[in-house]
Amino acid sequence: MSVSASPTPLHEGSAGLPPQSRSGGRMALAAVLIGFFTIMVDAMIVNVALPSIGRGFGSGMTGLQWVVDGYTLAFAALLLSAGAISDRIGARKAFAVGLGLFVAASAVCGIAPNLGVLVAARLVQGAGAAMVVPASLALLRETFPDPAARAKAIALWGVSGSVGAAAGPVAGGLLTVIDWRMIFFVNVPVGAVALLLLRRAQPSPRQEAPFDWTGQVAAVAAMGALTYAVIEAGADGFGTARVLGAFAVAVVAAVVYFVAQARGRHPMTPLPLLRSRTMSLSAAIGFALNVGFYGMIFLLGLYLQQVHGLSALATGVGFLPMTVLTSFMGPVAARLATRFGARIPVLIGQILMAVGLLAMVAVPAGAPVWLSVVLMVPVGAGGAMAVTALVALLLENVPAERAGVASGVLNAARQLGGALAVAAFGAMVADRAGFVSGLHTSLLIAAAVVAVSIVATVLLRPEGKA
């Protein structure tokens, strides 16, 4: 979401925004909460269903990694410029277009005849989700002009996303009992309800927001090529021509991206923001947190089914304690931040996550399932606490006119961390005979990445606003 204002905004409708309130506020809030919850559920709902999808299509680990990463990659790459699109066409229209795209792609996922169609539809789902996130925040900002009311609405938005992400594995387990395709079909009626509610919201203002085509294409190419290289390296090795070629494309695209941000007339991520210590360290911390959280969800969903022989439903239920506790972490982080500053809950959350991941490494293959279930809790709860406080810390230390861009960079970094975790860790557990060894190595790497981010948090002190 870009929050820079144009002195002469255009409008979808003829009526301007009243200075104190807008009609249809409750309907707009309900639509935003339902829509955001749904796309965050979808970021995680697939993990528990992966073995069923693999059996259905006769796919190996490489294909299953793309089912997860197709969504996450499109989500990450397009978040960077989705705010500009929202500003240009209006938040309400952007939210409707993004959610409509997401719902249509969900239906295609549900009827996909083969893995290729499923992965392609997941990419479109991710593109729709990327439009929904900044548009949802922009919609809340304009629907609730009163700061106190807006703060409550944004808090509910944050809770809906956290609960959605944590509830994904549980929902996936329940729906896979019927058919794995149900995890996609369920989005259609839920999304339709949100779109109907959105019709009661007032039209949004439009601004002449420029679009950075060079930067956006380069960002997609860099993230996509890097993830492709990591996934394919797990199957073919790092020395193959296509893996080396993909790494080369990623490097060249990254260079083009940074040159475009430095020299472009309307960069989507201004270079002064990228040079900001607050922004760079926040992005690194967000990246690490999603390596730990997304990595654990992906690995444990496979572990409980392939090693312990649990059903998809039992696996989903195994994620339930973490889901319940995670839903309470947002308010806890807010209270801690108010009393001690935002860095403290970020540190506490990181430590909880690192300890939980390290403890999982020590769990032998023959250990009871309940032990893994218990150890998920500090990882999920710690991650939710840290992310909530990290967003607050970042927004406190960037100028208001760059808050939307900063949020986009942070969330893109987080999604990229999750995508690369699935890519790298999936390669390590692809060999069924060496699954447990690969699992422990992956969890150890995730713990190490989170541990490094603790150092970054210690260095993350307030600075002049970028």
N, C-alpha and C positions, 0 to 999 in steps of 0.2 A: 504494500500500500504506500503510495506516495502522498504525502500530506502537504506538499507545496501548493499554494493557492494561486489561482489566476484571478486578476482583478475584474475580469468580465466573464464569469462562468456562463456556459450555455446550459440548457436544461432539457431533460427528456419531455417534461410537460410544461405547461404554461405557468403553473404556480411556483413561486419561490419558496424558500425555506422559512417558516415562521421563526422569529428570534428566540422563542422560549420552548416550543414543543412542536411535535409533529404527530398527526393522526396516524393510526395504524402501527404505533410503536410496539405494542405487545405482539401483534402478528409478525412484524419484522423480526423481533427478538426470537419468537418461537421458530420462525423459518431459519434464522441463522444458527440457532442452537441445534436444531434437528439436522441441518445440512452439514455443519462442521463435525458433529458427533459421527455422522455416517461416514464421512471421508476419513476420519481418524480411525474408526473401526476397521475400515478397509485396508489401512496400512498394515494391520496385524492379523486380520481374520484369516488370511490365506495360510499362515504358517502351520496350523494344526491340520489343515486339509491337504498338505503337500503329499504325504504318502498315498492318499486316495487319488489325487490328481495324477501322480506318477503311475499308479497301477492302471488308471483309466486310459491313459495315453501311451503307456509303455515307455515312459520317459525316464532318463537317468537324472543324476544330480544337476548337471549343467542346465538342462531345460527347466528344472524346478527353480533353480536360482533366478532365472529370468522371469518366472512368474511373479516372484517377489520384487525383483529389482526393476522390472519394466515400469511398475507403478511408482516406485520410490525415485527412480532416476528422472522421469518426466516431471514429477512433483518438484524435485530439487531444482532442476535446471530452469524451469519456467517460472518458478517463484520470483526470480530476480527481476523480471520485467512485468509480472502480472499486475503489480501495483499501477504501472503506467497505463496498462490496458483498462484497469478499473477506473482510473481518473478520466480517461479519454471517452469511454462509452457510458460512464455512470455506474455507481456501485451496485444499484439494484439490478440493472441489466447485466453487468458482469457476473454477479452472483447467479442470476437465472441462467445465463449462457453456460457458465462453468458447471453448475449443478445439472443442467439438462444434458450436457456432454457426458458427465459422469454417469448419469442414470442410463443413457442410451448405450454407453460402452459396457455398463454392468450387464445389460440384457444380452449384448453380444458375447460377453464372457460366459454367461449361463448357457448359451446355445453353441458355444465354440465346438466345431467338429474335430479340431486337432490342436496341438500345442502352439503352432505358429499363430493361429487366429487368436488364441487365448492371450498370448504374450502381446500381440499387437493391440488387442482391446485393453489390456492392462496399461499400455503406454497412453492410450487415449483417456482412460480413467485418471491417470496421474496428471495429464494436462488439464482436465476439468477441475481436479482437486486444487491444482496450483492457482487457478483463477478464483476459486471459492474463498481461499484463506484471506488474501488481502481485501477482497471485496466485502467479506463478512465484517472485518474490522472497520472498514470505511463506512459501511452501512450503519453499524452501531454508533460510530462517531457522529454521523449526521442525524440519526434518529433520536439520539439522547444528547441534546446540546447542554443540558445541565450536568456539570462535572460529577456530582455525587451519583446521579442516576446512571451516567455513563460508566463510572467506575464499577458499579454493581453489575451492569450488563456485561462488561468485559470480564469481570470475575467469573460470571456464569459461563461465558464463552470459554475461558480457560479450563474450568472444571469439566465442561462437556467434552473438550478435546482430550484431556487427561483420562477421563473415564472411558471415552471411546477407544483410545489406544490400548488401555489396559484390558478392556472388555473384549477386544478383538479375538484373542485365542479362545475365550470361553464361548463366545458366539459361534466361532468356527467349529468348535467341537460339537456343539448342540446341533447345528445345521447339517454338518457332515453325516450325522446319523441318518438323516433322510436321504441326502445326496449332496456331494460336494458342490454341485451347481447351485444349490440353494443359497450358498454364501454370497453369490452375485445377484440372484433373482430377488433376494430380500431388499436390495437397494432400490428397486424400481418403485414399489408402493410407498416406501418411506420417503424417497426423494420427491415423488409426486405430491405427497402431503406438504412437504416444505415449499414446493413451487406454488401450490395453491394458496398457502398462507402468505407467501411473498406478494401475491397480487394485491393484497390489502395495504401494502406499504406504499408510501408516497414516492413519486419519481425522484431520482437522484440528480444532482447537478453534474454537468460534464465540463471537463477542462481540456484545453488544447495541450495535452501531455505528449511530448516527443517520444519516439520509440527507437531504441538502439538496436537496429537489426544486426549489425556486425557483432556487437558484444553478445547478443542473445544466441546467435548461431554458433559463435565460438564457444560459449559456455556449454551448450548442448553437446557439441562435438567433443570438447575436452572431457566432460563427465562421462558421456557415453562410451568414448573410446577407452578411457581408463578402466571403467567397470568391465567392459568387454574383455580387455586384456587380462584382467585379474581372473575372471571366470574361466576364460579359455585356457589360461596358463595352468589352472588346476586340472584340466582334462588333457592338455597336449604338452605341457611343459613350457618354460619361459623362453626356450631357444627357438621355437617355431617361427616361421616367417610372418604368419598372420598376427601372432601375439606381439612380436617386435614391431610390426607395422602399426598395430593399434596403439602401443605405447608412444611411438613416434608421432602419430596423429594427435594424441592427447597433449604431448609437449608443445607441438606447433600451435594447436588450437588455444592452449593456455597463454602462449606468448601473444597471439593475435588478440585474445581477450584483454590482456593487460595493456597492450598498445592502444586498443580501442578506447579503454577507459581513461588512458592518459591523454590521448589526442582527439578523441571524439568531441563533437559539439554538444551532444546530449547523452553522456554516458549514463548507463543505468545504475552503476555503482561508482560514484565519484571517487577519484584516487585519494583525495584527502581523508575520506571516510575509511578506505581500505588501509591507509597508513596509520590510522588511529590505533594506539595501543589497546584501548578499550574494545574497539571493534575486532581487531585481529585476535586478541586473547579470548574474547567472548565466542567468536566463531570456532576457535580451536577447542574450547571447552565444550561447546555444543556438539561438535564433531565427535569428541571422545565419549560423551555421555550416550550418544546414539550408537556408537560402536558397542558399548557395553549392553545397552538395553535391547536394541534390535538383534544384536548377535546372540544374546541369551535366549530371546524368544524363539528365534530360528533354530538354534541348537537344541534347546530343551523340547521343543515340539517334536523334533525327529527322535531324540534320545528316548523319550518316554514311550514312543510307539515302536521303534526299531529294536531297542535293547530290552525294555521291560515288557513289550508286547501289549501295551495298553491300547484301548480303542480310542478313536478320535474324541468321543464323548468324555471318557475318563481323563484323557489328556487335557481337554478343555476345563474340566472340573478341577484338575490339578493347578491350573492357573488362577482359580477363583480367590484364594486367600490373598495373593498379591494384588489382584484386581480391586478387592474391597479396600485394602489398606491404602493403595495408591490414590483412590478417590478422595482421601482425606488429607493428602499431602499439600495441596495448594493452599488451603487456609492455614495449615501449620507453618508453611514457608513464609506466608505473609506476616504472621504474628512474629516469627523470629526476625524477619527483616525489619519490621517496625521497631523492635526492641534493640537489636544488635547490629543492624545494617545488613544489606543484601548479601554481602560476601559470606557471612557466617552460615546461613542455610545452604548456600552453594557448596561450601566446604563439607558441611555435615553430610549432605546428600552424596557427594563424591566419595567420601570415606565409607559410607554405608554400602555404596555400590561396589567399590573395590574390595571390601572385606567379603561381601557376599560372593563375588566372582572367584576370589581366591579360595574361599571355603568349598566352592563347587569343584575346584580343581582337585581337592583332597578327597572327594567322595569316590570310593571304589565302585566298580561296575556292579558289584553284588549288593550294594547298600539299598535299604528299603526306599520305596518311592517317596514316602512322606518327608524324608530328609531333603531331597531335591526340591520338593514343594515348599518347605520351610525356608530354604536358602534363596528361593526366588524373591521372597518378600523384601529383604534389604536392598536387592538390586533394583526392583521396580519402584519401591517407595523412595529410595535414595535418589533415583533418577528423576522422579516426578518433583521431589522437593528442590533439587538443584536446578532443573530447567525453569521452574516457576520463578525462583529468585534470580536466575541469570537474566531472564527477560527483563525483569524489573531493574536490575543493575545496569543493563545496557541502555534502556530507555531513559534512565536518570542521567546518563552521561553522554548523550548525543543531542544535538540541537533538535527542536521540535520539527523543523522542516525536513530533517533527515531520519525521523523515527521510522517511517514506513520502509525506506530503503534499508536501514539498519536491521529491521525485523526480517526483511526478506533475505538479507545476507546470512543472518544467524540461522534461520530456518532452512535455507539451502545447504548450509554447512552441516546441519544436523542430519538432514535427509541423505546427504552424500556419505556421511559417516555410517549410516545404517546400510546404505547400498553396498559400500565397500566391505562392511563386516560380513554381509550375506555372501558376497562374492568370494572373499578370502576364506571364510570359515567353511563354506560349502565345499570348497576344494579340499579342505583338510579332512572332511568326514565323508568324502565320496566313496572311499574304499570301505565297504561294509565290515570287512575283517578287522580293519584298523580304526573303526569308528570311535571307540572309547578313547584311544590314544589321541586321535585328531580332535575330539571334543575337549579333552583336558588342555591340549596345546592351544586351541582357540580361546578357551576361557582364560588361560594364563596371559595370552596376548591382550585380550580385552581388559583384564585387570591392570596390566602394565600401561596401556593407553590411558585408562582412567587415572592411574597413579601420576602419570606425567601431567595430566590436566589439573591435578591438585596443586602442583608447582605453579602452573599458569594462573590459578585462582589466587595464590598467595601474591603473585606479581600484579594482579589486577586491582590497582588502586585508582581512586578518582583522579582524573586529569582534566585539562582544559577541553571543552567540548569541540569535537572535530568540525 
